[in-house]
Amino acid sequence: MPVRTVPTKGPWEAPAVFPLGLAAITHRRFPPGRARIDDAFSLRHFADLTAAYGVDHRPELVREAAGNTFADMAGELLAALAPGEPATAQAPPIELAVVAHATPDLDCRLAAVTSLSERVPGAPLSFAVSECGSNAPFAALRLADAYARRHGLRSVAVFVLDQATFPYETGRDLAGDAGLALLLTDTGSLGRLTLWQRTGTEPDGVAAAVRTALAELDATGCPLVLGTALDPARDLPGHPGRIVRTPPGHPASGTLTALAADPAWSAGREERIAVVDHEPDTGDLAVCLIERGGR
């Protein structure tokens, strides 16, 4: 279940210039699925879970609902990253799969990471990242980068997933099931990633922190994709570059989907763009610069 955490002060971490280049990015919104959580086991499970957190159990919210599990969504996104596609025709086999999410999975009896370890040829290492709110994809990217450096990996995939079927109120604006997948390889030529992160950033410190990050990345005037918690007038007053706002409803996959769907970036009309996200519940701030070209 989503748990609010108390922000803690933290210094800037050193920027991570990824050793792997972006080879492919795919995203999609999913129609209502086939998985249900109104069976006897699920009702008992969620009744116990909500009681432990002092949340009202509302089984009527899922009585007629059918959603998509993370395993199903990850499987469809994986198919879109198949080596048969032109962008990945020369890509090495995936050696690491990371699943990032802000909301819990639909059904606790299934696990996307277990599914991916069987679906991806070669049974690669796989794990999940959560409890980071909207910063989950950036935490996943940072971990994927660390694994790639330490083990000399040539190809990693990051899956960012959202689902919206719950028998309780989440406190988040949810607009349905959606997901995004990124493939990073040593032959990736779509873009080079540099990631800055900071913990414990209070809302009144976001503007100064973002200015510092953009200056350090030499990205002060470049186009920006802003997470839903950020406001251009408040957090980026006077920014000279183009700003893309992330639509609400997909806390984990929203910002990177807004990037992938941006016509100017996807058409290659801009060489550099930065994704900026702040998670107020944790104070996590991420600034990810994407520059055209490979590593």
N, C-alpha and C positions, 0 to 999 in steps of 0.2 A: 504494500500500500504506500501511496505517497506520504512522506514524512517531512515536515518542515524542520529544517536545521538552523542553528544559530550561526550567522556568518562569523568567521574568525579572520583576524587580520593576517595578511600574508604578503610577502614580497613578490615582485615580478620574478617569474622563472625565466631562465635564459631562453631566447627564441629557438624553436626547433625548425631548422631547414631540412625538410624531409629528404632522405637519400633516394626515395622512390618518386617517380613522376605520376601524375594523374593520367591513367590510361582510358578510363571510361567512367561515366556517371549516368545513372538511370533512376527514374522516380515514377511513382504512380499512386493514384488514389484508388482504393479498392471498393467495389460495390459490397453490399451486405453479403456476409459469408454464410457458411453452413454450420459453424460451431456454435453450440448453445451452452449456457451455464445455468440452466434452470432445473437440472437433474438433482436427485436427492443428495449425491455426494457434494456437488457444488453449493447447494443451499446450506448444508452443514458447514462446509469449509468457509464460506463467506460470513456466515453467522458468527463463527468462532473468531475469524479474523477481524471483523469490524468491532466486535465486543472488546478485543484486546486493545484497540486503538480509540475506543470511545466514539465510534462513528455509527450512525444509524444504518442498519441493514435494511435495504429497500428492494426486496426480491421482485416487486412489481416492475421495476425498471428493465428487467431482462426476461420477463415472462414470455414476451413475443419477439424478443430480439435474437438475431443471429449475427455473429461477428467473424472476424478472421484471426486465427492464431498467428503469432509471430513466425512459427515454423512455416505456415502456408505462405505468408507474405514474403519471407526470406527466400523460399523456394522459387517463387515467381520472379523476384528480383535477380536471383542467381541465374536463372535461365536467360535473362536479358543481358547478362555479362558473359554469355557463352563465347568460347573462343572462335566460333564461326562468324561473329560480327567483325566488320572491317577494323574497328578501333582496337580489337583485342586479338586479331588474327595471329600476331607474333608474340602474344603475352605468355610468359612462363606459367606453369601451374600454380594455383593459389596455395600458399603455404600457411596462411593464417587467416581466420575469419573471426571478426569481432562484431558483436551485436550490441547496439546502443539503443536505450529506450528511456523515456521519462515516465510513462505510465506502465503499470504492470501488464504482463501477458494476459490474454483472455482466459486461458485454461492452465492451471498449475500442473496438470498432469502431462503436459507437453513442453518441450524445450527447443527453442530455435537452434541453440548451439549444438545440441545432440543431433538434431536433424541435419544441420549443415556438415557436421563431421562425417555423416554417412553419404550425403548427397554430393559433396565436393570430391572429385577424384583425388585419391591419395590420402584421404582421411586426415586433413590438416588439423593442427591445434585450433581450438575455437573456445571463446569465452564471451561473457556478456558484461556490459557496463551500465549501471543504473545509479539512482540516488543522486544524480547531478542535475536534474531538471532539464532545462533547455540546453545546458552545456554538455549533455551526454555525448553528442557526436564529436565534440572537440576533445573531451577526455578520451574517447575511444581512439581518435586519430593520434593523440599523444602517445597512448599505450602501444598502438600499432607501430608507430615510428620507433619507439624504444625497442620493441621486439625485433624489428627489421634490422636495426643497427647492431644489436647484440648478437643476433644469430645469422646475420648476413642473408636475410630473406630477399628474394627477388620479386615476390608478388604477395600482396595482402589485400583482403576485401573487407570493407566496413559497411555494415547494414544498419540503417537508422530507421526505427519502426515506431509507429503510433497506432493505438487502438482506443476505441471510445465506448466500449460496452462494459458497464460496471453496475453492480447492484448496490451502489452507494454513491454519494456525491463526492467528486474528486477535488472540487475547488479550482479546477482548471477549465478553460474554454476549449472544448473538444469538438471537432468538426468531422469526425469519422475516422476510418482506418486509412493509413497512408504509410508509404515507406520510400526509402532512397538507398541506393547502394553505390559505393565508390570502389573502383579498382585502381590500386596503386602498384606500379611495376617498375622494374629497372629500365624498361623501354617506353614507359608512358610519356607521351608528348603533348597532352592536352594542357598541362599546367604544372608548375612547381609550387609547392605549398610551404609557407613559413607560418608557424603558429606561435602566438604569444598568449599566455594565460596568467591570470592573477586571481587569488582567492581573497575573500573577505572584503570585497568592494561594496561599500554602502551606496545606496542610490545617489546621495549627494556628492559622492566622489567619482561617479562614473564619467562625467564630462572631462575632468582633468586626467583620469586614467586613460581614456580613449585618445585624447590629444597626445599624451606621452607615447602610447603604443604606436600610433600612426607616424609620429615623428621618428621613433626608433626604427620603424620598418621603411622609412622613406616613402610613406604612402599618404602624406597629408592631404593631397588633393585628388586622390584616385576615387573612382566610384565605390560606393559602399552598399552592402546589403545589411539592413538593420533588423535585429530580433524584435519581437513584439513588445518587450519591456522597455525598449529604447524609443525616445522621442527626439526627432531631429532638432527642434527648436530648443529643447532643454539640454540635450546631451551633446549636440554637435552644432552649436550656433555658429553661423557664418561659414560652414563647410563649403568649399568652392566646387566640389565634385558632385556628380549625380548620385542620388540616394534612392535605393529600392527598399520599399517597406515590405516586411514579411506579413502575409495575411495571418490572422489568428486561427487557432484551432488544431494545430499540429505542433505541440511543444518541442518534440525532439527533431523531427525531420523538416520543420518549416523553413528555417533559414537556408539550409543547403538546397532545398527544393526551389526556393525563390532564386537562388543563384543559378541553378541548372535551367530554370525556366525563363531567365532573363533574356530577352531577344538580343540585346546588344552583345552580351557576353557569349551566348551560345553561337551567335553568328560570327564570332571572332573579330568584331569591330573594336574591341578594347583589349589592350595588352595586360592590364592589371586591374584587379578588383579585390576588395577586402570584405570579409563577412565579420560582422561585429555582433556579439551576443552577450547579454547580461542576464543572469538568473538571480532575481531578488531574494529568493528563499535561502540560497546558499552564499550569495555574494560572489559567485564565480563569474569572471569576465574573460571572454575569449575574443581575440582578433586574429583572423586567419587570412593571410594575403595569398592570393592565387595569381601567378604570373604565367603568361602564355609560354609554351615551350616545355621541354622535358628537363631532366636533371642535368 
